[in-house]
Amino acid sequence: MVAKLVWRVKLVAELEPGVVTEAELACIERDQQAGVAKLGLQLDEAKRLTAPLQAEMVPAQVAALDACRRLCETCGRVLASKGHYGATFRSLFGDVPIRILRRLACPCPCQGAGSAKGSCSVLELGQDALAPELAYVTARYAALAPFGKVAALLSELLPVSGAQHASTMRNRTLRVGAQIVQAAFAAGGTSQPAAPASGPVVVGLDGGYVRHRHRAEGRRFEVIAGKVIQADGVQYRFAFARTGQASTAAAFRVVLAAAGVGAETSATVLCDGDAGLWRLQREVLPGATLVLDWWHAVVRFEHALQAARGLGRNAIDVPLADPAVRGLERAKWRLWHGRWPGCRRRLAALCRWAERKALPEVAGIGKLHQHVADLLGYLERNEAALVHYAARRRRGEPVATSFVESAVDEIISWRMAKAQQMRWSRATVQPFLDVRTAVLNDTFEDAFRRHHPGFRPRPANDDHKLTGAAA
């Protein structure tokens, strides 16, 4: 017979001075010749340890809280009981049934006339009696991974009671976004600095699309995403659904205020030339410096250059490609060096050249004319945002929206659009976007601290910045 090693884990509680109680939580057995798989504590044994520990601690804490709140804080009178109600406290370590006592308000004069008819619970658990730790872990990882995978991970690692479903993860995440993250924004935002941004900021705007849950309202709808880069390099991500102009502008003001940016802040706004985004900028940041994204202009130049290089392939001795290519390259050079009038003249001359009567028979001339006309129209529509790109590059200032494209990928594409064809509505997408951006900005835990005093107290020597995640 093989001898066994036995460990008995007991909980020793001292709820009153000098009064000690013991409760056995688990009994762990091992063979003396156990292999590597049996070394140390196993996952199921850890679950068997933490679940009964939670079941012992929670009711004892509730009872102690009731004892502390039996007396009126003003006059010291014992408050009359108004019965109790049952509740289930849901936590990372299992569901614990508890009894919540209710007490009548004290009739003393300090409480006001008629207060004796009122009542209150000794512990406010909220609508679904969910532990802040469980809500935090669920929402944090549901913002980064599919709901079903998060449910499977929590069920695998923790003694959460019952089967966890993707719909449960989704609903809890949306409630966290609406009740905690958005409430933090309304109260001033955990990520908002005490004073406005200390220096000039760079704001980038772009849009992404997610699948619409209600096909009658369209197959997709747009979500505006972007970044605010402060003078010290701190980046703040934001996202909100595009609705009406007034509501979209209001949402833009809220996210900018959370980053410490106001209407008077010195700002540079980069955009790809979308007219709706420029209207949004003019309404919220009217004094900002506008910069048209260089990459989008270069793409249009490249399309025209490809059409120019293909000119005259089916004609005999018609060397048309070289002058067209040279004209486009010189126009591009002038635009890069801030010479927009010269660039416009070059493009307009190229358009007139392509319209000559002798050229319609040349293969590809119509395509070239179309690309050059589209390029010229695009630049003219965004004339106010054309800058000296070469000078900005030499000063180390951004000339392209690549940092915004990465924000769109982080916030929208990787989690909501590309491999995960999720369906959303405008009403439900905003709480999820708030949670995801708070997680990416590293302000999610601060929002919980604001809503739940005592949640994961920050160490005294922790110099973590509350203004967003570092670049």
N, C-alpha and C positions, 0 to 999 in steps of 0.2 A: 504494500500500500504506500502510495506516494504522499509524503507529508505536505501540508498546505501552509502557506503564510496568510495570516488574516489581519486586516486593518479595520477597526471600527471607528468611524468618524462620528463624533458627538458634538452637539451644539450646547455650549454652556452659556446661559443667559443670566444676567444680573439686572433685572428690570427694576428692582428696588434695592436700596442699600442693605447689604447683608443677606439678601434673599437670592439664592442661586438655584436655577433649575437646569436639568440636563435633558436632552432629547437626542436619540440616535438618528443620524441622517442616512447613513449607508454602511454596509458591510462589504469590504472588498477582499476577495480571495485570489491567491495565486499559487500555482504549483511551484515547488522549489526548483524545478528544472524548466521554468518558463523560457520561451524563446524571445527573440527580439520583439515580436509582435505583442508580447504581453509585458514588456518593460514599462514601468510607470503607469500613469493614469490614462485610461481610454476615454474616448469622446462620450460614449454612452454613460460611462461612470461619472464623468464630470456633469452631465445633464442630471443624473440621479442625485448628485450632491447639491447643485445649485437650486433645483426646483423645490425640494423640501426646505432648504434654507430660506428661500423667498416666502414660502408658505408659513414659516414660523415668524419671520420678521415683520411682514406687512400687517397682520392683525394686531400684533403687539404694539406697533407704532401707532396704529389708528386708535387703539384703546388709550395709549398714553396721551395722544393729542386730545382726546375727549376729556381726560382727567384735567388737562391743563386749561381747557376752555369751559369748565363748569361754572366758573365765577364771572360775574360782570366786572369788566376792567375798570369801571368807574366807581361803583359803590361796593363791590365785593360780594354782592348777593348771589346765592346759588340760583342758576338759571333752571327754569322748569323744563322738563323733557317733553318733546312732542313726538315721541316714537322714533322709529328708525326705518330705513329702507335698505334692501339688499343691493349690492353692486358687485361687479366682477372687475377687478383691477388687472388690466392686461399689461404684461411687462415682457422684457426679453427673456425672463426666466420662468415663464409660465403664467397662467391665469390664476388669480387668487381671489376666492369669494370673501367679501368683507361686509360688515354691517356699518352703515353710516348713520350716526345719531343726529337728530335734529333737536334744537332747543329754541324755546320761546325767547324773544328779545326781552331785555330787562325793562320793567315799567318805571325805572327811576327817572326823575326830572331831567337829568342830563341827556337821556336818550330821546326826549321829545314826546309830545303828546301822541297817544295812540300807538306807540311803538310796541306795546305788549302784544298786539295782535300779530305782529310780524314774527318770522322764524328764520333760522339759518342753519345750515349744516356745519358740522365741525370741520369738514374737509370737502373742498370743492374739487371733484374729479374731472369735471368737464363732461361733454356730451357722451363720449364713448369710453370714459375712464381709462385712457391710454397713458402709459408711463412716458414721460418726455424722452427717456433714453430710447424706447422702442420707436417712437415717432421720429426721432432724429436719425437713427440707424436706417430705418425703412426709407425715409425720404432721401437721405444722402446717397444711398447706393442705388435707389430707384432712379435718381437723376443721372446716374452714370451708366447703368446697365438695364437691360430689359426687365420689365416687372416680373415676368415668370421666373427668370434666372435668380433675381433677388429673393423671391419667395422660396425657391428651392435651396438657396444658400442659407437663409435663416433657419429653415427647417432642419438642415443638415448639421449646423453648428450649435444651435441654441435650443433649449427646451421650451420653445414657444408652443403653447397649447393649440391643438387642432391643426387641420391642414391649412397651409398658407396658399392663397391663390393670387394670381396676377391681378385680379380685380381688387382684392384687398389692398395690395401694394399701391395700386393706382389711386384708389380713393383716399388712402391715408396720405399719400404724397400731395394730392390736390388740397386736402384740408390743411396740411402744414403750410403750403404756399399761401392759402387764403387767410389763415388765422395767425400765422407767425411771421412769415417773411413780408407779406404785404402790410401787416400791422406795424412791423418795424419801419417800413418806408413811410407809412402815414404818421408815425411818431417822430420822424426825423431821420430814420435809417440808421442801422448799426454801422453801416459803412460810410456814413457822412461825417466828414471831419468837423471839428468844432468851429472852424473858420473856413471861408471859401478857399479855393485852390490858391496856393501861394504864388504861382507863376502862370505863364501861358500854357494852355492845354491844346492837345490835338484830338479832334473828334472825327471818327470815321463812321460812315453810314453805308449800309448795303441791305439788300433784301434776299430772303430765301422763301421757299414755298413748301408747305406741308399739305398732305392730303386732307380733304374736307370730309368730315363724318357724314354730313348731310348733302347728298349729291344734288338735291334740288337747288342748293345755294351755290353750286359750282364745284368743279372737281378739286380745285386747290384754292388756298388763300395765302396771302403774303404775310410774312413775319419780318419786321425790320430788326436787324441786329447790328451791333457795332461795338466800338471800344472808345474809351476816353483814356488818353495817355497824358499823365501829369508831368510837370517839369522834372520831377525826381525819378521818372521812369515807371512809376506805379501805374498799372493798367486796371481799368474797371470795365467789365463786360456788361452789356445790357441787351434786352430784347423785349419786343412787344408786338402784338398783332396790329396790322394796319386796318383801321376801320374808317370812320369819318374823319375829316380833317381836324375838327375841334377835339375829338377824343384822342386822336393820334398825337396831336400837339401836347395835350395834357399829359399823356403817358410819357412823352419825350421829356417834358419838364421835370416830371417826378424822377426819372432815372438820372437826369443830369444833376438834379439837386442832391441825390444820394451820393454823387461823385464830387460834390462841392463846386459845381459849375452853375453859374447864374447868367442872367442876360447881360450883366456887365463884365463878365469874365473875358479876358483876352483869349480868344480861341481861333483855331484854324480848323476848318471843316473840309474833309476830303470826301468826294462822292464820285460815282461813275457817270454822272450826267442825267440821272433820272429826274424828271421835272417835279414829281411828287416829293422827292427827298429835298430838292432845293426849296420848294414851298415850305416844307417843314422847318428847314434851317432858317429861312427868312422870318418865320413867325416866332421861333423860340430863341434863336441867336442872331438877331438882325445885324449886329456889328462884327460878326466873325469874318475872317479872311477865307475866301473860297479858293479851293484848289481842285481842278478837274483831274481825275485819276489819269496819270500818264500811260498806264498800261492799256486802258481802253482806247486811248487815242492811237497808240502804237499798233494795236490789233487792226484797226481800220486802215491805217497806213499800209500794213502788210498785205491786206486783201487787195488794195489798189495796186501795190507793187507786183503781186503775183499776176494780176490781170495785165499789167504793162509788160511784163517779161514775156508774155505769150502772144504779143501783137505780131501780126504779119507772118505767122507760120505757114499760112496757106497762100500768101501772096508772093510774087516774084520780084526780087530786088527792091523790097520796100523796107528799108532799115528804120522802122518806127519804134522799136522797143527801147533803144538806147536813150533818145531824147525824153521819152515819157518817164523812164526810170530815173534819169537825172533830175527831171523836174520834181518828181515826188520826193526824192532824197533831199533836194535842196529845201523844199517846203518843210519837210520833217526837221531838218537842221535848224531852220529859222524858228520853228515852233519851240524846239528844245531850248533855244537861246533867248526866248522871250520876244521874238520879232513877229508878232502875230500879223501885223499889216502886210509884211513881206510874204508870209506864208499864205495869207488869203489871196494875194495877187497871183502867186504861183499856181495855186489850185484853180482859181478862176480862169487863168490863161489856159491851163490844161483842159478844163471843161470846154472852152471855146475851140481849142485845137481839135478836140475829139468830135466836135459837131460840124466840122468843115464838110463841104459837099463831096470832096474827093475821097473821103475816108469811110463812108458807110460800107463799102465793099470789103474793107479790111477785116479779117477774122478777129473777133474779140474786141472790136472798138466799142461796141455797145455796152459790153460788160465793164470795160474800163471807165466809160463815161458814168455809168451808174455808181460804181464804187467811189469815184472822185466826187461826184455830186453828193452822195450820202456823207462822205467824210467832211466836205465843206459845210454842209448843213448841220452836222453834229457839232463841229467846232463853233459855228456862228451861234447856235443855240446856247452854247456854254461859254460865250466870249468873256463874260464877267469872271469866270473861274480860270482863265488861262494866265499862267504866271511864268516867271523866268525859272524854268525847271533846272537848268544847269546851275544857277546861283543857289537855289535851294539845296541841291544835292551837295554842292561844295560846303555849305553851312551845316550839313548833316541833318537837314530837315526832310520829312517824308514827302515824296512826290507821287506815290502810288498807294493804293488801298489794299496792299497785300496783307497788312495786319488786320484789316476788316474782313477780308476773305477767310482768314484763319478763324476769326470769331464766328462767322457764319457756319463754318465747318464744325467748330467746337460745340456751338449752342444748338444748331438746328440739324445739320446734315448727318453727322455721325450718330446721333441718338434718335432722330425723329424722321429721317427721310431716306437715307441711302439704303443700307441693308435692312433697316427696320421700317417697313411700310406701315407706319402707324396712322390712324385716323383721328383727327381732332376737330373740335369746333372752336370758334373764337372765344366762347365763354369759358371753356375748360383749359385752353392752351396757356392762358396767362399765368395762373398759379404754378403750373409746371415750369414755365420759362423762368419765373421768379426763383423757384427752388434751384434750377440748374445753374442759373447765373450766380446765385449766392454761393453754391458749392464751388464753382469755378473761380469766383473771386475770393474764396476763403473767408467769407463773412457769414456762412451759414450757422456756425456754432455761436457766433456773437448774437445773432438774431434769437436763438434759443435762450441765451443768457438774459436777454432783455425781456423776453416773455415769461420765462420761468426763473425767478430769482433763486440762486443757489445751484443752478445747473452747471456742472463742471467748472467750479471756480478757477479762475485764471491764477497761476502762480504770481507772487508779488514781484519776482524778478523777470517776468515774461515781458519782453519788449516788442511783442507782435503788434504790427500796425493794423489799425482798424479801417484803413482807407482802401483796402482791396489787396488782391494778390500782387506780389512783385512780378515784374516782367520775367 
